[in-house]
Amino acid sequence: MQVKVLIIDDEKLIREVIKEYCYNENYDVLEAENGLKALEILKEEIPDAIVLDIMMPKMDGYTFFKEMREKYHIPTIVVSARSDEYDKLTGFDLGIDDYLTKPFSPKELMARIKAITKRYHNESDIFIYKTLKVDFKAHAVYIDDKEIKVTLKEYDLLKYFINNQGIAVTRDELLNKIWGYDFFGDDRTVDTHIKMLRANLGEYRDMITTVRGIGYKFVKE
């Protein structure tokens, strides 16, 4: 499948940088300098993913997203200079899939685009690596064809890691995605569950690597 990305940002330089990296991945690219223009584009073409700025003239990013979601369900990554927790919470409450703060790494953005398009369009019912198998429909984990007992949170963590392979995810992101924004725990909650998940994964424990100063990353050995 050829991925088509709609880039919505009033800064032409930002659009050009993202567009160049998209072309390197052989993605098709659509561009809009504000939310109104983007809504016009959606009348003609539906992208596989949207990269969205918040602060734009005529129509800001979140207003666009709310109007877009009334008709379409397109995976969306916000890339914004606004780094306040309130802005991120607002976005996730609206239903965005991911949030990156400017300045950002274009390579990381590409990895996240790959991850969300895979989740929406190409997610397999089963993940298999060597003798490790995760059956997403059955919510079951197997090693050497023997079911491994994991808690619901451990399973949710493993599935999130698999769907974001190669991406360094922070503890806060895992708390938000797995436990929800109304959870009042701290980073130790994540670390404790990952320790238990690693123990249950046995010989595959090292697929969950620690990224110093950031969080964790799921990689194939």
Backbone bond lengths (Angstrom), bond angles and torsions (degrees), N, CA, C in turn:
res aa  C-N    CA-C-N  psi(-1)  N-CA   C-N-CA  omega(-1)  CA-C   N-CA-C  phi
1 M - - - 1.463 - - 1.520 110.45 -
2 Q 1.329 117.60 128.58 1.459 121.40 176.01 1.519 108.43 -83.32
3 V 1.329 115.64 119.93 1.456 121.37 -177.01 1.530 110.14 -79.36
4 K 1.327 115.20 136.06 1.466 121.26 176.87 1.523 108.58 -116.19
5 V 1.340 116.77 126.28 1.458 122.54 -175.66 1.526 109.75 -116.53
6 L 1.327 115.33 130.93 1.468 121.26 174.00 1.527 107.88 -99.83
7 I 1.342 116.52 118.45 1.463 122.88 179.18 1.529 108.36 -101.12
8 I 1.335 116.10 120.27 1.468 121.18 -178.35 1.526 108.41 -118.75
9 D 1.334 116.35 105.43 1.462 121.60 -178.30 1.523 108.03 -160.43
10 D 1.332 116.41 137.06 1.457 119.12 -178.90 1.530 112.65 -79.25
11 E 1.327 117.58 -9.57 1.465 120.82 177.76 1.526 109.20 -92.92
12 K 1.330 115.90 113.87 1.461 120.65 -177.16 1.519 111.64 -61.52
13 L 1.335 117.37 -38.36 1.465 120.62 -178.74 1.526 110.88 -61.51
14 I 1.340 116.24 -41.23 1.473 120.00 178.13 1.521 109.77 -62.57
15 R 1.323 116.22 -44.68 1.465 119.49 179.57 1.526 110.66 -60.87
16 E 1.332 116.65 -41.19 1.459 120.36 -178.07 1.526 111.39 -64.88
17 V 1.328 117.20 -41.17 1.469 120.73 179.50 1.526 110.33 -63.41
18 I 1.343 115.98 -48.95 1.471 119.37 -179.48 1.528 110.32 -63.52
19 K 1.324 116.24 -40.19 1.466 120.72 -179.28 1.530 110.89 -61.86
20 E 1.334 116.75 -41.47 1.466 120.00 -179.89 1.526 111.02 -62.12
21 Y 1.317 116.54 -42.89 1.463 119.71 179.30 1.526 110.95 -68.92
22 C 1.319 116.90 -35.25 1.474 119.89 176.02 1.520 111.08 -63.41
23 Y 1.330 116.08 -42.35 1.466 120.05 178.55 1.532 110.93 -63.04
24 N 1.336 116.37 -35.13 1.467 119.89 177.73 1.525 111.49 -63.42
25 E 1.343 116.53 -24.53 1.468 121.75 177.61 1.526 111.88 -95.43
26 N 1.341 115.24 6.85 1.471 121.85 -177.64 1.528 112.24 62.80
27 Y 1.339 116.89 32.69 1.458 121.99 175.22 1.527 109.70 -86.53
28 D 1.323 116.40 148.33 1.455 121.21 167.21 1.526 108.05 -80.41
29 V 1.324 116.97 150.16 1.465 120.78 -176.01 1.523 111.15 -130.54
30 L 1.327 115.21 134.89 1.457 123.19 168.94 1.519 106.93 -117.32
31 E 1.354 117.14 149.71 1.461 120.56 -177.00 1.527 111.37 -130.83
32 A 1.336 114.19 146.42 1.464 120.37 172.97 1.523 108.26 -148.81
33 E 1.339 116.14 142.51 1.462 120.14 -178.39 1.521 113.05 -93.94
34 N 1.332 116.98 -3.03 1.467 120.56 175.82 1.527 109.18 -163.69
35 G 1.330 115.49 173.12 1.451 120.55 -176.76 1.514 114.14 -64.31
36 L 1.336 117.19 -37.26 1.464 120.24 -179.58 1.521 111.40 -62.34
37 K 1.338 115.48 -45.55 1.462 119.93 178.59 1.525 110.36 -62.41
38 A 1.333 116.35 -38.59 1.457 120.56 -179.87 1.528 111.88 -63.58
39 L 1.332 116.52 -40.32 1.464 119.75 178.06 1.525 111.03 -63.73
40 E 1.320 117.02 -35.24 1.465 120.37 176.76 1.531 110.62 -64.62
41 I 1.344 115.72 -41.43 1.462 120.11 179.40 1.523 110.96 -61.82
42 L 1.332 116.37 -39.85 1.473 120.30 -177.37 1.521 112.47 -65.26
43 K 1.319 117.63 -20.11 1.466 120.23 176.17 1.522 111.25 -68.95
44 E 1.349 116.25 -22.10 1.459 121.20 -176.46 1.525 113.06 -108.54
45 E 1.333 116.40 -36.78 1.462 120.58 -176.27 1.531 110.63 -140.36
46 I 1.331 116.10 142.75 1.466 121.84 179.07 1.535 108.24 -112.75
47 P 1.326 117.12 115.56 1.473 119.92 -179.92 1.520 111.30 -79.01
48 D 1.333 114.78 168.85 1.464 120.83 176.08 1.522 111.25 -87.16
49 A 1.334 116.62 -21.17 1.462 121.43 179.63 1.525 109.27 -155.25
50 I 1.338 115.16 153.88 1.465 121.38 178.33 1.520 108.85 -123.99
51 V 1.336 115.93 133.76 1.463 122.44 170.82 1.526 106.03 -108.24
52 L 1.329 116.72 118.50 1.461 121.35 -164.91 1.527 112.84 -126.14
53 D 1.334 115.78 127.27 1.460 121.68 170.58 1.526 108.27 -85.33
54 I 1.337 117.08 158.52 1.468 120.28 178.10 1.524 111.48 -93.17
55 M 1.329 115.91 -54.81 1.469 120.64 -173.23 1.521 110.75 -85.42
56 M 1.329 115.49 103.07 1.468 121.58 179.80 1.520 109.23 -142.53
57 P 1.330 117.44 152.49 1.466 119.96 177.20 1.526 111.70 -72.97
58 K 1.331 115.46 162.71 1.469 124.49 175.98 1.532 112.65 70.62
59 M 1.327 117.33 -52.61 1.467 120.58 174.80 1.517 108.90 -151.06
60 D 1.339 116.72 119.23 1.464 120.37 -179.01 1.524 110.93 -73.58
61 G 1.329 114.72 169.96 1.457 120.24 -174.04 1.509 114.88 -63.15
62 Y 1.316 117.32 -42.91 1.459 119.46 -176.97 1.530 111.78 -71.29
63 T 1.331 117.42 -34.07 1.462 119.87 175.02 1.522 109.96 -64.04
64 F 1.345 115.36 -44.15 1.464 119.57 175.73 1.520 110.96 -57.58
65 F 1.340 115.83 -47.25 1.470 119.38 -175.19 1.520 111.33 -60.81
66 K 1.351 116.57 -42.59 1.463 119.97 179.96 1.524 110.97 -62.75
67 E 1.329 117.01 -41.77 1.474 119.82 179.25 1.530 111.11 -69.49
68 M 1.330 115.89 -39.80 1.458 120.04 179.57 1.515 111.41 -61.70
69 R 1.343 117.01 -42.24 1.456 120.81 -175.79 1.526 113.46 -69.58
70 E 1.317 117.08 -14.02 1.467 119.35 175.00 1.528 111.54 -67.81
71 K 1.352 116.65 -24.35 1.459 120.51 -177.26 1.530 113.25 -119.56
72 Y 1.328 116.28 -31.90 1.460 119.84 -172.41 1.530 110.80 -127.51
73 H 1.336 114.88 156.88 1.467 120.56 174.57 1.523 106.39 -124.71
74 I 1.330 115.98 85.17 1.458 122.56 -175.82 1.522 108.88 -111.85
75 P 1.331 119.05 125.70 1.468 120.29 178.91 1.522 111.32 -56.25
76 T 1.336 115.94 133.11 1.461 121.20 -171.00 1.522 111.36 -132.52
77 I 1.338 114.96 132.41 1.459 122.04 174.30 1.526 107.77 -114.00
78 V 1.320 117.16 124.18 1.459 121.38 174.69 1.526 108.67 -86.63
79 V 1.338 115.74 131.23 1.465 122.20 173.48 1.519 106.32 -123.24
80 S 1.325 116.86 107.21 1.459 120.30 -169.22 1.519 111.99 -139.78
81 A 1.347 115.17 152.39 1.466 120.77 173.98 1.517 111.03 -75.45
82 R 1.314 117.25 -14.04 1.468 121.01 -179.20 1.523 109.02 -82.06
83 S 1.326 115.21 115.38 1.457 120.67 -174.33 1.521 113.39 -109.34
84 D 1.344 117.54 3.40 1.461 120.21 -179.34 1.528 110.51 -63.93
85 E 1.327 114.90 145.51 1.462 120.12 178.78 1.527 110.60 -58.68
86 Y 1.345 116.60 -35.81 1.465 120.55 -178.95 1.525 110.81 -59.19
87 D 1.346 116.91 -42.75 1.460 120.26 -178.88 1.524 110.96 -65.15
88 K 1.336 116.08 -40.55 1.461 119.55 178.96 1.524 111.22 -66.17
89 L 1.337 115.92 -44.07 1.464 119.75 179.13 1.518 111.05 -61.66
90 T 1.347 115.82 -41.00 1.464 119.99 178.23 1.517 110.63 -58.63
91 G 1.339 115.60 -45.45 1.458 119.76 179.81 1.506 113.50 -62.07
92 F 1.319 116.40 -48.04 1.468 119.59 -178.89 1.527 111.42 -67.13
93 D 1.341 116.89 -34.11 1.464 119.64 176.25 1.527 111.04 -64.50
94 L 1.335 116.81 -34.11 1.464 120.50 178.23 1.524 111.64 -72.38
95 G 1.335 116.06 -25.84 1.457 119.07 178.05 1.512 115.78 117.86
96 I 1.357 117.61 12.41 1.458 118.19 176.75 1.522 109.27 -65.17
97 D 1.327 116.18 159.53 1.455 120.51 -175.99 1.523 113.30 -93.53
98 D 1.333 116.79 -28.35 1.457 119.31 -176.30 1.524 109.76 -158.58
99 Y 1.347 116.04 163.28 1.467 121.07 -175.91 1.525 108.30 -145.10
100 L 1.317 117.06 120.82 1.458 122.72 174.67 1.528 109.00 -117.81
101 T 1.329 115.89 143.37 1.458 121.18 -178.97 1.529 109.97 -100.69
102 K 1.332 116.12 134.56 1.463 120.69 174.02 1.527 109.46 -74.42
103 P 1.344 118.95 143.94 1.471 127.08 -6.67 1.522 110.88 -69.43
104 F 1.320 116.16 145.37 1.456 121.00 -174.39 1.527 109.66 -126.07
105 S 1.323 114.94 163.47 1.460 121.05 175.78 1.530 109.10 -89.38
106 P 1.331 118.65 117.54 1.465 119.78 177.82 1.522 112.75 -58.02
107 K 1.334 116.80 -34.17 1.465 119.38 178.71 1.524 110.72 -65.42
108 E 1.334 116.56 -39.99 1.460 119.51 178.12 1.524 110.03 -66.11
109 L 1.332 116.91 -40.13 1.462 120.33 177.60 1.518 110.47 -59.33
110 M 1.334 117.83 -43.28 1.456 121.10 179.13 1.535 110.48 -61.93
111 A 1.338 116.06 -41.12 1.472 119.59 179.40 1.518 110.54 -62.54
112 R 1.329 116.29 -39.15 1.462 119.87 -179.18 1.530 111.25 -72.47
113 I 1.327 117.93 -35.02 1.463 120.60 174.88 1.533 109.74 -62.21
114 K 1.333 115.58 -43.96 1.470 119.43 177.94 1.523 110.70 -59.74
115 A 1.330 116.07 -41.87 1.461 120.42 -176.78 1.524 111.61 -64.82
116 I 1.349 117.38 -46.55 1.465 118.00 -175.77 1.515 111.91 -73.90
117 T 1.348 118.02 -34.43 1.466 118.46 177.89 1.522 110.42 -68.76
118 K 1.331 116.22 -33.04 1.468 119.10 176.67 1.519 110.12 -66.48
119 R 1.333 116.18 -42.25 1.472 119.50 -179.92 1.521 110.87 -61.98
120 Y 1.327 116.58 -42.37 1.460 120.19 -174.70 1.527 113.10 -79.96
121 H 1.334 116.68 -35.16 1.460 118.72 -169.18 1.525 114.76 -115.63
122 N 1.317 117.67 -31.20 1.457 119.11 -170.54 1.524 113.77 -124.69
123 E 1.304 117.86 13.96 1.463 118.79 -176.31 1.526 110.61 -65.50
124 S 1.317 114.88 124.58 1.459 120.46 177.78 1.522 109.16 -77.67
125 D 1.316 115.43 156.08 1.464 119.83 175.98 1.524 111.06 -74.20
126 I 1.342 116.38 -18.85 1.463 120.54 -176.52 1.536 109.74 -137.28
127 F 1.318 116.24 135.16 1.465 122.44 172.48 1.521 107.50 -105.07
128 I 1.330 116.09 127.82 1.466 120.41 -179.89 1.524 109.22 -130.02
129 Y 1.327 115.78 129.84 1.458 121.75 172.40 1.520 107.35 -141.84
130 K 1.344 115.13 113.08 1.461 121.41 -175.43 1.535 108.66 54.42
131 T 1.332 119.17 -117.96 1.470 120.36 -179.15 1.525 112.27 -101.44
132 L 1.352 116.50 8.41 1.470 120.86 175.78 1.522 109.07 -91.92
133 K 1.327 116.89 128.58 1.467 121.46 178.51 1.524 109.33 -134.20
134 V 1.340 115.30 132.22 1.457 121.06 175.22 1.522 107.43 -119.57
135 D 1.306 115.98 117.75 1.470 122.43 179.49 1.516 107.52 -96.82
136 F 1.353 116.12 105.80 1.459 120.50 -174.86 1.525 112.38 -69.20
137 K 1.319 117.04 -32.87 1.468 119.39 179.64 1.527 110.85 -71.12
138 A 1.321 116.20 -39.07 1.466 120.21 -178.25 1.524 112.61 -87.86
139 H 1.352 116.51 -7.27 1.467 120.43 -175.70 1.529 110.31 54.01
140 A 1.328 115.72 48.29 1.459 120.52 -175.23 1.525 110.76 -132.97
141 V 1.335 114.91 147.72 1.457 122.31 179.92 1.527 108.56 -120.67
142 Y 1.352 116.04 133.56 1.457 120.38 -177.94 1.526 110.42 -128.86
143 I 1.317 116.42 143.72 1.461 123.36 169.48 1.520 106.80 -131.09
144 D 1.342 115.21 125.94 1.475 120.18 -176.19 1.528 111.24 54.55
145 D 1.346 115.61 39.23 1.467 122.99 177.99 1.521 114.22 65.84
146 K 1.323 117.17 11.89 1.461 121.36 175.47 1.521 108.85 -108.88
147 E 1.340 116.25 129.44 1.458 119.64 -177.85 1.525 110.51 -68.30
148 I 1.325 115.07 132.55 1.456 121.99 178.26 1.526 108.11 -99.75
149 K 1.308 116.99 125.90 1.456 120.87 -178.93 1.527 110.44 -78.42
150 V 1.312 116.02 116.67 1.466 121.54 175.92 1.524 108.34 -126.68
151 T 1.324 116.42 153.49 1.456 119.78 176.34 1.522 109.66 -74.12
152 L 1.329 116.82 168.35 1.463 120.85 179.70 1.528 110.71 -60.46
153 K 1.324 117.29 -42.66 1.464 120.69 -179.49 1.527 110.87 -66.49
154 E 1.332 116.85 -38.60 1.461 119.36 177.53 1.527 110.39 -63.92
155 Y 1.330 116.06 -41.43 1.471 119.54 177.71 1.531 110.56 -63.17
156 D 1.333 117.20 -44.55 1.463 121.08 -179.58 1.529 110.74 -61.51
157 L 1.336 115.96 -40.14 1.466 119.95 177.22 1.524 110.72 -62.58
158 L 1.329 116.73 -46.66 1.457 120.88 -178.48 1.528 111.01 -61.99
159 K 1.324 116.34 -44.15 1.471 119.45 178.97 1.518 111.19 -62.87
160 Y 1.349 117.17 -40.66 1.468 120.31 179.34 1.524 110.36 -63.77
161 F 1.336 116.70 -41.35 1.458 120.37 177.82 1.530 111.00 -62.59
162 I 1.322 116.84 -44.93 1.467 120.73 -178.61 1.524 110.70 -61.94
163 N 1.332 116.54 -40.53 1.462 120.47 -179.46 1.518 113.11 -74.69
164 N 1.334 116.64 -9.37 1.474 121.15 179.21 1.524 109.98 -128.25
165 Q 1.333 115.79 43.27 1.463 120.27 -177.59 1.522 111.24 -58.02
166 G 1.338 115.45 134.98 1.451 121.01 176.17 1.513 114.97 81.98
167 I 1.331 117.34 -2.22 1.463 121.58 -179.09 1.521 109.56 -103.12
168 A 1.323 116.38 129.35 1.460 120.36 175.65 1.522 108.92 -75.53
169 V 1.325 117.02 118.87 1.465 121.33 -179.21 1.526 109.32 -111.14
170 T 1.316 116.24 139.86 1.456 120.14 -177.57 1.530 110.86 -82.33
171 R 1.308 115.42 163.04 1.457 119.96 176.35 1.528 110.25 -63.66
172 D 1.339 116.64 -39.17 1.467 119.84 178.60 1.522 110.84 -61.25
173 E 1.335 116.65 -40.48 1.465 120.36 178.96 1.521 110.36 -62.41
174 L 1.321 116.90 -42.44 1.460 120.43 179.40 1.525 111.08 -66.64
175 L 1.335 116.61 -40.14 1.466 119.15 175.99 1.520 110.68 -59.83
176 N 1.325 115.81 -44.63 1.473 120.34 -177.37 1.520 112.10 -67.40
177 K 1.339 116.39 -43.33 1.458 120.33 -174.89 1.531 113.19 -77.98
178 I 1.328 117.01 -36.19 1.461 120.60 -173.56 1.525 112.16 -95.78
179 W 1.330 116.37 -41.73 1.467 119.63 -176.98 1.526 113.01 -97.67
180 G 1.328 117.81 -25.26 1.461 121.17 179.27 1.514 111.53 94.95
181 Y 1.328 114.95 159.15 1.462 121.13 -173.69 1.519 113.51 -72.17
182 D 1.323 117.57 -13.92 1.454 119.06 179.51 1.523 111.93 -90.41
183 F 1.341 116.36 6.53 1.459 119.91 179.36 1.519 109.91 -82.39
184 F 1.327 117.14 134.65 1.458 120.72 -175.14 1.528 112.77 -107.49
185 G 1.317 117.18 21.02 1.451 120.55 177.54 1.521 111.37 -80.65
186 D 1.344 116.12 -164.28 1.456 119.67 179.67 1.524 109.47 -138.86
187 D 1.352 115.19 -171.30 1.462 120.37 -175.50 1.523 113.08 -58.20
188 R 1.322 116.52 -28.87 1.465 119.53 -178.09 1.524 111.49 -63.04
189 T 1.334 116.52 -28.42 1.466 120.13 177.14 1.528 109.91 -61.43
190 V 1.330 116.41 -45.99 1.467 120.82 178.40 1.522 110.30 -62.65
191 D 1.328 116.25 -49.15 1.461 120.23 -177.41 1.531 111.73 -59.33
192 T 1.322 116.78 -40.17 1.460 121.16 -179.29 1.525 110.96 -64.35
193 H 1.334 116.59 -45.94 1.471 119.66 -179.14 1.526 111.52 -67.88
194 I 1.334 117.27 -36.35 1.458 119.33 178.40 1.525 110.20 -68.72
195 K 1.322 117.21 -36.28 1.468 120.37 175.44 1.527 110.45 -59.85
196 M 1.338 116.65 -43.76 1.467 120.11 178.90 1.530 111.07 -67.94
197 L 1.341 116.79 -40.14 1.458 120.35 179.03 1.519 110.57 -63.09
198 R 1.326 116.64 -44.27 1.465 120.15 177.56 1.525 111.07 -58.31
199 A 1.329 115.77 -43.07 1.463 119.71 -179.98 1.526 110.48 -60.62
200 N 1.320 116.80 -41.12 1.464 120.81 -179.56 1.528 112.39 -70.33
201 L 1.339 116.70 -28.60 1.464 120.02 -179.57 1.517 112.58 -77.47
202 G 1.325 117.17 -12.35 1.454 120.48 174.88 1.518 113.47 55.93
203 E 1.339 116.16 -117.24 1.470 120.42 -176.24 1.533 112.71 -64.75
204 Y 1.330 117.42 -14.94 1.466 120.70 -179.87 1.528 112.74 -100.60
205 R 1.319 116.53 11.12 1.468 121.05 -176.24 1.534 112.18 -59.38
206 D 1.355 116.10 -33.30 1.462 119.24 -175.39 1.530 113.18 -75.38
207 M 1.346 117.51 -3.09 1.463 119.15 174.51 1.521 110.61 -68.50
208 I 1.332 117.07 -24.22 1.464 121.29 174.08 1.520 107.05 -95.44
209 T 1.316 116.57 102.35 1.460 121.23 -176.25 1.527 110.18 -99.55
210 T 1.322 115.40 150.33 1.462 120.94 176.45 1.524 109.35 -89.18
211 V 1.326 116.60 128.49 1.464 121.84 176.29 1.526 106.93 -103.69
212 R 1.304 116.34 107.67 1.459 121.27 -172.26 1.528 111.47 -57.71
213 G 1.318 115.35 130.37 1.457 120.92 177.57 1.520 114.20 80.94
214 I 1.351 117.62 -4.32 1.467 120.34 -177.94 1.532 110.85 -123.65
215 G 1.331 115.45 -65.67 1.462 118.95 -176.34 1.505 110.82 169.06
216 Y 1.334 116.44 -113.17 1.463 120.97 -174.61 1.523 111.02 -139.54
217 K 1.320 115.39 160.79 1.466 122.21 177.37 1.529 108.40 -143.92
218 F 1.331 116.17 140.20 1.465 121.99 177.90 1.520 108.51 -101.54
219 V 1.330 116.86 118.61 1.469 121.05 -177.66 1.512 109.71 -132.50
220 K 1.318 116.25 147.08 1.467 120.87 171.98 1.520 108.05 -77.51
221 E 1.311 115.12 135.64 1.472 120.84 -173.53 1.526 110.99 -64.27
